[in-house]
Amino acid sequence: NTKQWYQRRVAITAGQQKLKEEKFLYEERLSELETQHEAEKRELIEKYHRDLVERESKNDLELKLLSEQKERELGQLESRYKQRSVEEMKMTQELEKKIEKRKKYRLRLCVDTTA
């Protein structure tokens, strides 16, 4: 009876020891996984940050290029506007000259018909 009790006691103690070892291994593995998870999380955050900085840089460059393009277009429009203004001024002067010639011609006709 004592022998059976002793054997049972040894088996229980061995089972407890085995459970402690398994628990230790489990906690060790859990700690490794948590460390790995933290490293992966940190890596993902760093990658996201790099991508974000890269996209901001790309957007800044696109905005700069777009701004330069708009400046060129504005310069071209201003140049065309000035050219048209000069052309309109010349046409206006030519029309004024033609009107003056017609007035002089009419005056001459009036003078000729009255004389």
C-alpha positions in Angstrom: 0.0 0.0 0.0 2.8 2.4 0.9 4.7 1.4 -2.2 1.6 2.2 -4.4 1.2 5.5 -2.6 4.9 6.3 -3.1 4.7 5.3 -6.8 1.6 7.4 -7.2 3.3 10.3 -5.5 6.3 10.0 -7.8 4.1 9.9 -10.9 2.2 13.0 -9.7 5.4 14.8 -8.9 6.8 13.8 -12.3 3.6 15.0 -14.0 3.8 18.3 -12.1 7.5 18.7 -13.2 6.6 17.9 -16.8 3.7 20.5 -16.6 6.1 23.1 -15.2 8.6 22.4 -18.0 5.9 22.6 -20.6 4.6 25.8 -19.1 8.2 27.2 -19.1 8.6 26.2 -22.8 5.2 27.7 -23.6 6.0 31.0 -21.9 9.4 31.1 -23.6 7.8 30.5 -27.0 5.2 33.1 -26.2 7.8 35.6 -25.3 9.7 34.8 -28.6 6.5 35.3 -30.6 5.7 38.6 -28.8 9.2 39.8 -29.6 8.9 38.7 -33.2 5.5 40.4 -33.4 6.9 43.6 -32.0 9.7 43.5 -34.5 7.3 42.9 -37.4 5.0 45.6 -36.1 8.0 48.1 -35.9 9.1 47.0 -39.4 5.6 47.6 -40.8 5.4 51.0 -39.1 8.9 52.0 -40.5 7.9 50.8 -44.0 4.6 52.7 -43.8 6.5 55.8 -42.7 9.0 55.5 -45.6 6.2 55.0 -48.0 4.4 58.1 -46.6 7.5 60.2 -46.9 8.1 59.0 -50.4 4.6 59.8 -51.4 4.8 63.2 -49.9 8.0 63.8 -51.7 6.5 62.6 -54.9 3.4 64.8 -54.4 5.6 67.8 -53.6 7.5 67.2 -56.9 4.3 66.8 -58.9 2.9 70.0 -57.4 6.2 71.8 -58.2 6.1 70.5 -61.8 2.4 71.4 -62.1 3.1 74.9 -60.7 6.0 75.4 -63.2 3.8 74.2 -66.1 1.0 76.6 -65.0 3.5 79.4 -64.8 4.7 78.7 -68.4 1.1 78.5 -69.6 0.4 81.8 -67.9 3.5 83.4 -69.5 2.4 82.1 -72.9 -1.1 83.5 -72.4 0.2 86.9 -71.3 2.5 86.9 -74.3 -0.4 86.1 -76.7 -2.6 88.7 -75.0 0.1 91.4 -75.4 0.6 90.4 -79.0 -3.2 90.6 -79.7 -3.3 94.0 -77.9 -0.5 95.3 -80.2 -2.4 93.8 -83.2 -5.6 95.4 -82.1 -3.9 98.7 -81.5 -2.5 98.6 -85.1 -5.8 97.7 -86.5 -7.5 100.5 -84.6 -4.9 103.0 -85.9 -5.4 101.8 -89.4 -9.2 102.1 -89.1 -8.7 105.6 -87.7 -6.5 106.5 -90.6 -9.1 105.2 -93.1 -11.9 107.1 -91.3 -9.7 110.3 -91.5 -9.1 109.7 -95.2 -12.9 109.2 -95.8 -13.6 112.4 -93.8 -11.1 114.3 -95.9 -12.5 112.8 -99.1 -16.0 113.7 -98.1 -14.9 117.2 -97.2 -13.3 117.5 -100.6 -16.5 116.3 -102.3 -18.5 118.8 -100.3 -16.1 121.6 -101.3 -16.1 120.5 -104.9 -19.9 120.3 -105.2 -20.4 123.7 -103.6 -17.8 125.3 -105.8 
